[in-house]
Amino acid sequence: MQTRPTRPFLPLIGVVIAASAVVAACGGASGPLGTLPVPSSSAEPSVAQGSPDVTPEPSVDETTSPSTEPSGSTGGSSPTPSASAVAATTVVRAYFWLDGSEGSAGILAVLRDVPSTKAVATAAVNALLEGPSTGEAARSISSLVPDGTQLLGLTIDGGVATIDLSSEFASGGGTQAYQTRLAQVVYTLTQFPTVKGVNVQIEGAGDANVLNRSDYEQLLPTIWVDRPAWNAAAGNPAHITGSADVFEAAFRVSILDGSGKVLADQQVMATCGTGCRGTFDTTVPYTVAKAQYGTLRVYEPSAKDGKPTSIRDYRIWLTPKS
């Protein structure tokens, strides 16, 4: 397998300095906090949600090995929520960190059902700040956003989301941790097609720097799957999108059932490779007897001997082809 150059983390000096100044002014943990800005109660302008994600019903949050059925299910197709349930909630994404070996660790999308609201961007950020669920944490999913971080304000103007976060956001972890939490915020807000960039403020202070997803490509796994999200329904055939930086743009996608049996394995080509990150959008048909949780596995065959490298597994919901 080729050796990839290490990409340096992008220094966001303006934001870090502004955040440090605020923390110093507040006196730290041992001193008075002073007067905090009042959290914004106004909803941001409506944003387009893009392609909706689909979750199996009922949802499941397991801390053990994957089961073949969602909690309470009797098998068959994923149950269809009632019209009232659909109207009462909406699905948003929060982006966390999935740990793993070199080439497989990176930013990960998870889904959250939130009360139906026009302020979906605010709902998505609040879901991010709540952190991973117990079941997600048991599967090596974590957040680099510090506990106690609060959303103080969010506005969207001309495709740029300006987010104001409390001083906890800038505390601890070093440069890499800070870059990762910035990436989590940027990816969470830019899930909406009408949000093209993000300006991060800390307690109302910061600069005009606008961040976007391309600023954090170094925090993606070698092969990054954005859809389906973790635990989401893959469809049949499975519709899979993301980006990859692999040798000659080629990699493979496998679908495994709940017992680990390989149901499908096919080559996929990204739009760019060998030192550049290209996108991909593919479908993978598979055959399964009943609905169940399974695994979407992406990997790069070694250029030397064909052995799988940069393996990344995503938990997904599989259904028989209708």
N, C-alpha and C positions, 0 to 999 in steps of 0.2 A: 504493500500500500504506500502511496506517496506520502511524503512528509509535508504537512501544511505549515506555513509560517504562522507564528502566533500574532494575532492582531492585538494591538495595545488598546487598553480601555480609554474611552474618550473623556478627557478631563472637563468637567463642567465647573470651572473655577468660580464663575459668577454666582451660581446657585449655592455652591458650598460655602463661599465667603459670606454671602448674605445670611445663610442659615446659621453659620457659626457666630455671626454678630448678634443675631437674635438670641441664641442660646446663652451667649455671654452676658447680654443685657438682662436676661431673666434670672441670672444668678445660679443656674444649674439646679441639681437635685437638692442641694443643701440650703438654698436661698429662696426668697419669695418668688413666685411665678409672675407676679405683676398682673396687669389687666390683659386678658386674652381677647382677641377679636371675637365678635359675636358671630357664631356660625350662620351662614347664609340660609335663609328660609325660602328664598325664591327659586323656582325651578328654572333650569337652563332652557334655552330654546329647544324645541323638538328636533331630534336628529333621526336620520334614516337608519334603521337597524340592519339593513342588508339581508342576506339569506338567513332565514331562521334556523336555529338548531333544534333538533328533536331529541327529547329525553324519553326513556321508557317509563311507563307508569305501572305500579308505584315506584318511586325512586328507592334506591338502596344505598346504604353507607356501610360497607363491610370492613371489618378489621382482620378478617381471616382470608384464606385463599378464595379466588373467584368461584362463585357458585354457577350452576348452569341456568338458574332462573332468578329473576328479581324477587325480592322479598314479597311474599303474598301472592305470587303469580302461580297459575296452574298450567303454565306452558302455552304453546301456541303463539299467536301473534301478540305483539305488545298491545295491551289494552288501550283503547281510545278514551282520553279524558272527556268528561261531559262538556257541553257547551258552556255551562256556567263556570266550570273550572278553567277552561281556556280563557274566558273573558276576565277572570279574576286575577290571573297571573301572567307574567311575561318572562321569557328566558333571556338572561344576559350572560356575558362571559366575564370571568375574572382570570387574570394570568398570574400563575405562580411559578415555582421552580421545581422541576423533577430531577432528582439526583440520579447519578449513574456514573459509569466509567467514562474515560476520555472519549469524546466524540458523541456520547449519548446524552449527557446531562444538558439541561437547558430550560428555556422558557416553555411553559405549558398552559394551554387553555382548559379551564373547567367551566361547567355550566351552573348557573344558579337560577332557581325560580324565585321571582320577587313579585310583590303585589303590583298589579297592572298600574302603570304610571306613564305620563308623557315625559317625565324626567328620567329617562332610561340611563343616561350617562351618569347621573348622580347615583342611581341605584347600582350601577355596575361598580363604581368606585367604592361605595359603601360595602358591597359584597367583597371587594378586594381587601378592604381594611379589616373585615371580620376574619380573614385568614382561612386556611384550609380546614376542612372538616376532620373529625377524628379518623374516619376511614381513609381519607386522602393522606393524612400524615403518616398512617401506618404503611402506606405504599410509597414512602420517600418523597412526598410532595410537601413543600414548605414555602414560606414567604419570607423575604428579606425586608419587608416593611415592618418597622418596629411596633411592638404592642403599644397601644395607647394613642397611635396616630389618629388625628381627627380631620375630617373634611370641613374646612372653614368656608369655602366658597368655590363655585364653579360657574364660569361663563363661557359661552361659545360665540365667537364672532369671526366671520370670514374664513371659516374652516379651521380656526385655531381655538383649542380649548385651553383656557387659563384656569389652572387649579391652584387653590390656596390650601396648604396643609399645615398642621400644627408642628411645633418645633421638634416633637418626637421623631418625625420623619428623618431628620438630619442627624440623629444621634446614633453613634456606635457603628461598629462593623468594618470600618476601613473603606478604601476606595472601591474595591470590587463589590462589596455588599451595597454600597450606595448606588453604584451603576446598575446593579441588578434591580434594586427597588425602583429606580427611575424607569427602567425598562418595563417593569410590571405595570406602572402607571401609564406609560406611553402606549403599550400594547392594549391595555384595558380600554383606554379612551378611543384609540384609533380602530377599534373593532367596528365603529360606526363609519360608514363610507363618507359622510359629510364632515368628519373630523380628520383633517390632513396632518395636523401637528399639535404639539402640546407645549405650553409654557408653564413651568413649575415654579410656584411661589411658596415661600416658607413664612408663615405669619405675616403675609402681605408684602414681604420683601423679596426681591430677586431682580433679574435682568430680563431683557426681551428675547432671550435665546429660545428658539422654537425647535423642539425635538421631534423626531419621527422614527419609525421603525428601523429604517436603514442605519440609524446611529448605533443600533444594538445587535447587529448581525453576529458579532462575536459571542453573544450570549445564547445563540441558538445551537441545538445539536447539529451534527453533520447533516442529518436528514431530519427536517422539522415538519411534523404534521400539524397543521392548524385546524383542519376539518377532516374527520369528525373530532370534536373535543373529547377529552377524557370522560368516559362513561356515557357518551352520547350514542344514539342510534346511528349505525353506519349506512343503513339502507341496503337494498340488494337489487342490483349490484352496489357495492360500497363506493361512495363518491369520496375521493381522497384528494386534498389539496395541501400545498405547503411549499417549502423551498429546500434546496439541497446544494451542497458544495462537495461534489464527489468526482472521482476520476472519470474523465470523458463523459460526464453528465449522467452516467448510468448507475442505477441501483435497483434493488428488488423490494417488493411488497408481498408479505404473506398474511393470510388470515387464518387464525387457529380457533377451534371451538373451545368450549369450556374445559374439555379434558386434555387440551394441548394438541389435538389432531390437526394437521395442516389441511385446510380446505381449499386453499388457493395460493399460488406463488407465481408472480409474474414480474418481468422487467419493466421499469419505468424510466423515462428519460426526462431530465430537467432541461430547462431552456439554456442553461449554461453550466459548465463544469470545469474541472482541473484548475482550481484557484479562483473561481468566481462562483457566486451563489445564484442559481437559477430557480425559477418557479416550476411547479408541476401541477397538473390537474388531470386526474385519471379516474377510471372506474374499474373495479375488480369484482367480477361475478363469483359467487360461491354457492354451495349447496349445503343447507343445514335442515335437519328434520323439524326442529322446534326452536322457538325464540330462546335465546340464552346470552349470557355474558361471555365474550371471547376476547381474543387479542389481535390487534393490528400490529404487525411486526415489520419494521423497515430496517434494511441493512445494506451494506456495501460489500460485494464480494472482493476479496483481496486480489489486487493485480498480480500478486506473486503466485498464489496457489488456489484462489477461488474461495477460501474460507470466509465465512461471514465476519465482518468487522463493523464497528460503529452501530451495533445493534440497539434499537430502541423499541420498546413495547408500550402500546397504548391499550388500555382497557376500553372495550366498545360493546355495544349491544347488537347482536346478530339476529336476523329474522329470516324465515323462509321466503323464497321469492314468490311474490303474489301473482 
